[in-house]
Amino acid sequence: MRILLIAVLLALISMQADALMFEDGVSLKRNLAECDNKDAVSDYRCGEGVGFINGTHDAYDYTEQLTNCKPESLIHSQLRDVIMKWLNDHPERLHEGAAVLVLAAINEAWPCPE
């Protein structure tokens, strides 16, 4: 598990230049919106957005920074839909960092019972 965490973190570091487009919720939302279009450029942008979400989720999940009770059967498209809905429901927070917003959306969508 430690090796997997290191691999994920190294992958995130190597993607830093590409991830700059996701410096805030506005840019992440823009790319995720492309998932509904059906052309090659849209597929590329959608893939980048979904990849960012999944990478952020995995990195924090493996370090136990996520405090949620998400279902084990959660698939990438469901996670994307939850993040996109959260971004649409919280336009006042779109200026914040994209990773922070991804974590906020996940933790809000699947809170653990106290």
Backbone bond lengths (Angstrom), bond angles and torsions (degrees), N, CA, C in turn:
res aa  C-N    CA-C-N  psi(-1)  N-CA   C-N-CA  omega(-1)  CA-C   N-CA-C  phi
1 M - - - 1.449 - - 1.531 109.66 -
2 R 1.299 116.91 -36.76 1.457 120.68 179.40 1.526 110.59 -63.23
3 I 1.333 116.17 -40.13 1.462 120.58 179.10 1.525 109.94 -65.70
4 L 1.321 116.94 -39.67 1.460 120.86 178.42 1.528 110.81 -62.96
5 L 1.318 116.87 -43.22 1.462 120.75 178.00 1.525 110.92 -60.87
6 I 1.305 116.34 -44.80 1.469 120.31 179.05 1.524 110.06 -62.08
7 A 1.332 116.88 -41.85 1.468 120.70 179.64 1.523 111.05 -62.79
8 V 1.330 116.49 -42.52 1.470 120.21 179.59 1.522 110.25 -64.43
9 L 1.319 116.57 -44.94 1.461 119.86 -179.64 1.525 111.57 -64.27
10 L 1.328 117.21 -39.86 1.466 120.06 176.74 1.519 111.25 -64.63
11 A 1.324 116.32 -38.16 1.465 119.48 177.73 1.519 110.68 -64.20
12 L 1.322 116.54 -40.62 1.460 119.73 178.66 1.526 111.15 -65.61
13 I 1.316 116.54 -39.76 1.463 119.87 178.31 1.519 110.42 -64.54
14 S 1.320 117.12 -42.53 1.468 120.04 -178.89 1.517 111.82 -67.71
15 M 1.330 117.09 -23.29 1.459 121.05 179.15 1.521 111.39 -89.85
16 Q 1.319 118.27 3.85 1.454 121.20 -173.47 1.522 112.40 -54.24
17 A 1.314 118.03 -42.42 1.466 120.25 -178.78 1.517 110.85 -62.57
18 D 1.341 117.36 -43.69 1.460 120.10 178.56 1.521 111.12 -70.96
19 A 1.327 116.88 -33.27 1.455 120.29 -176.11 1.522 112.71 -72.00
20 L 1.322 117.77 -11.10 1.451 119.88 178.63 1.525 111.48 -59.16
21 M 1.321 117.05 -25.38 1.452 119.31 177.74 1.526 110.88 -68.23
22 F 1.326 117.15 -14.42 1.452 121.51 178.60 1.523 110.36 -108.58
23 E 1.312 115.59 45.52 1.452 117.78 -179.94 1.521 112.33 -75.01
24 D 1.327 116.80 -16.05 1.465 119.33 177.99 1.528 110.12 -149.51
25 G 1.337 114.52 177.20 1.461 120.20 -178.56 1.514 113.79 -66.47
26 V 1.323 116.88 -28.96 1.467 120.57 179.75 1.527 110.05 -62.04
27 S 1.327 116.63 -48.85 1.465 120.00 -177.67 1.529 111.39 -68.63
28 L 1.323 117.18 -38.03 1.459 119.65 178.03 1.526 110.58 -65.39
29 K 1.320 116.60 -44.89 1.470 120.85 179.68 1.529 110.90 -60.90
30 R 1.326 116.75 -40.57 1.461 121.43 179.61 1.537 110.39 -59.55
31 N 1.325 116.73 -45.59 1.462 119.41 -179.73 1.521 112.17 -69.12
32 L 1.321 117.59 -40.68 1.460 120.10 179.41 1.522 111.67 -64.98
33 A 1.316 117.22 -31.20 1.460 120.90 177.82 1.523 111.31 -63.90
34 E 1.326 116.84 -24.74 1.463 121.26 179.42 1.531 112.51 -69.65
35 C 1.323 117.79 -13.82 1.463 120.69 -179.94 1.525 111.82 -65.31
36 D 1.311 116.66 -19.57 1.468 120.56 -179.87 1.526 112.74 -86.72
37 N 1.327 117.41 -12.64 1.472 121.66 178.29 1.518 109.98 -88.36
38 K 1.313 116.89 165.02 1.463 120.21 -173.70 1.527 113.52 -125.65
39 D 1.323 118.58 39.42 1.464 118.36 174.85 1.521 109.37 -120.89
40 A 1.309 117.05 168.68 1.464 122.42 -173.27 1.523 112.45 -61.38
41 V 1.322 117.76 -42.16 1.466 120.61 179.83 1.522 109.41 -64.26
42 S 1.315 117.08 -41.56 1.463 121.08 179.40 1.524 110.57 -63.83
43 D 1.340 116.17 -41.78 1.463 119.55 178.86 1.522 110.74 -60.44
44 Y 1.325 116.87 -40.26 1.463 121.64 179.77 1.524 110.20 -64.19
45 R 1.327 116.68 -48.37 1.468 120.68 -179.42 1.528 111.35 -65.33
46 C 1.313 116.41 -40.50 1.462 120.93 176.84 1.524 109.57 -60.67
47 G 1.314 116.40 -46.46 1.461 120.75 -179.83 1.517 112.39 -60.43
48 E 1.321 116.58 -38.64 1.462 119.76 177.03 1.527 110.92 -63.58
49 G 1.319 116.67 -43.60 1.465 120.83 179.94 1.513 112.27 -64.72
50 V 1.323 116.24 -46.32 1.466 120.87 179.52 1.528 109.74 -65.49
51 G 1.324 116.76 -39.65 1.461 120.39 177.77 1.521 111.60 -61.80
52 F 1.327 116.30 -40.63 1.460 120.40 178.25 1.526 110.78 -63.13
53 I 1.326 116.37 -45.18 1.467 120.78 178.86 1.521 110.57 -59.64
54 N 1.326 115.90 -49.60 1.460 119.89 -177.10 1.522 111.51 -66.07
55 G 1.328 117.60 -39.29 1.455 120.59 178.10 1.522 111.69 -64.91
56 T 1.323 116.74 -42.50 1.462 121.14 178.21 1.522 110.00 -64.02
57 H 1.321 115.29 -46.60 1.466 120.58 179.15 1.520 110.78 -58.70
58 D 1.320 117.13 -50.35 1.464 120.64 -176.70 1.526 111.85 -64.18
59 A 1.324 116.72 -43.39 1.461 119.63 -178.70 1.523 111.18 -60.34
60 Y 1.304 116.74 -44.62 1.465 119.62 -179.17 1.519 112.06 -77.17
61 D 1.318 117.68 -32.63 1.459 120.93 179.19 1.522 109.89 -63.55
62 Y 1.319 117.17 -43.10 1.464 120.76 -178.86 1.520 112.85 -71.41
63 T 1.311 117.49 -20.63 1.464 119.79 176.78 1.526 110.78 -97.32
64 E 1.326 116.33 5.43 1.463 123.77 177.47 1.526 112.54 60.80
65 Q 1.332 116.82 32.84 1.458 121.06 176.56 1.523 111.90 -88.89
66 L 1.315 116.85 -13.97 1.458 119.82 176.22 1.520 108.35 -84.93
67 T 1.298 116.48 130.47 1.461 120.70 179.98 1.520 108.18 -112.98
68 N 1.306 115.79 65.18 1.455 120.05 -176.77 1.512 109.92 -134.76
69 C 1.293 114.87 170.00 1.461 121.99 178.90 1.526 109.17 -123.89
70 K 1.309 116.11 54.99 1.462 120.50 -179.12 1.525 109.68 -66.79
71 P 1.317 116.52 151.83 1.464 119.80 -179.67 1.530 111.33 -68.96
72 E 1.314 116.01 145.62 1.464 121.26 178.07 1.528 111.08 -63.99
73 S 1.314 116.98 -27.36 1.464 121.49 -176.54 1.529 113.41 -84.58
74 L 1.324 117.53 7.65 1.460 121.93 -178.14 1.534 110.54 -60.22
75 I 1.334 116.22 130.93 1.465 120.37 177.93 1.532 109.46 -112.02
76 H 1.334 115.27 162.85 1.460 121.36 -173.71 1.523 113.38 -56.21
77 S 1.319 117.40 -40.71 1.468 118.91 -178.03 1.529 110.97 -67.27
78 Q 1.320 117.70 -33.91 1.467 120.52 177.13 1.527 110.33 -67.47
79 L 1.326 115.67 -41.65 1.456 119.95 178.81 1.523 109.99 -63.02
80 R 1.322 116.95 -42.56 1.468 120.39 177.67 1.524 110.87 -60.32
81 D 1.324 116.72 -44.26 1.464 120.62 -179.36 1.527 111.63 -62.71
82 V 1.323 116.58 -40.56 1.468 120.83 179.03 1.523 110.34 -64.69
83 I 1.342 116.73 -44.80 1.466 120.85 -179.62 1.530 109.69 -64.02
84 M 1.322 117.24 -44.51 1.464 120.94 -178.28 1.532 110.64 -63.39
85 K 1.320 117.33 -42.92 1.469 120.44 178.33 1.526 109.70 -62.49
86 W 1.321 116.77 -43.01 1.461 120.38 -179.52 1.527 110.69 -62.29
87 L 1.335 116.78 -43.40 1.468 120.35 178.53 1.527 110.85 -62.01
88 N 1.331 116.73 -40.41 1.471 120.50 177.71 1.529 111.79 -66.76
89 D 1.315 116.98 -34.67 1.463 121.55 -178.37 1.532 113.59 -80.07
90 H 1.331 117.32 -13.95 1.467 121.29 -176.24 1.532 111.40 -129.13
91 P 1.328 117.97 58.36 1.474 119.49 -177.64 1.530 113.02 -62.57
92 E 1.323 117.30 -23.48 1.464 120.63 -179.81 1.537 112.64 -69.32
93 R 1.323 116.98 -12.58 1.471 120.21 -178.53 1.527 113.54 -107.20
94 L 1.332 117.56 2.55 1.463 120.40 -175.12 1.527 113.82 -63.73
95 H 1.304 118.57 -16.24 1.465 121.44 177.88 1.534 112.17 -76.88
96 E 1.333 117.02 -13.44 1.462 121.67 -178.53 1.522 110.95 -77.23
97 G 1.308 115.97 165.54 1.462 121.49 180.00 1.519 112.25 -59.83
98 A 1.314 115.84 141.49 1.466 121.11 -176.24 1.524 112.40 -60.74
99 A 1.326 117.98 -42.38 1.464 120.25 -179.06 1.524 111.41 -64.24
100 V 1.320 116.96 -39.29 1.467 121.34 178.08 1.523 109.99 -61.12
101 L 1.321 116.30 -41.50 1.462 120.45 -178.64 1.520 111.59 -69.58
102 V 1.327 117.20 -38.11 1.469 120.35 176.89 1.524 109.46 -59.75
103 L 1.325 116.90 -46.71 1.466 120.50 -179.52 1.529 111.83 -65.37
104 A 1.325 116.86 -39.86 1.467 120.07 178.28 1.521 110.57 -62.31
105 A 1.316 116.64 -42.65 1.467 120.70 -179.40 1.523 111.36 -64.32
106 I 1.311 117.15 -44.19 1.467 121.01 -179.43 1.522 110.32 -64.41
107 N 1.325 116.44 -46.84 1.463 119.75 -178.67 1.526 112.26 -65.38
108 E 1.321 117.08 -33.30 1.467 120.33 178.10 1.524 111.76 -75.34
109 A 1.319 116.42 -35.42 1.467 120.04 -177.20 1.530 112.54 -70.86
110 W 1.334 116.26 -35.72 1.454 119.89 -176.67 1.530 111.12 -129.83
111 P 1.322 117.12 66.94 1.475 118.42 179.49 1.536 110.10 -70.11
112 C 1.301 115.23 150.06 1.468 119.99 176.54 1.527 108.38 -87.27
113 P 1.322 116.25 144.36 1.467 118.68 175.65 1.528 109.16 -65.96
114 E 1.308 115.42 144.89 1.466 119.09 -178.05 1.499 112.49 -80.23
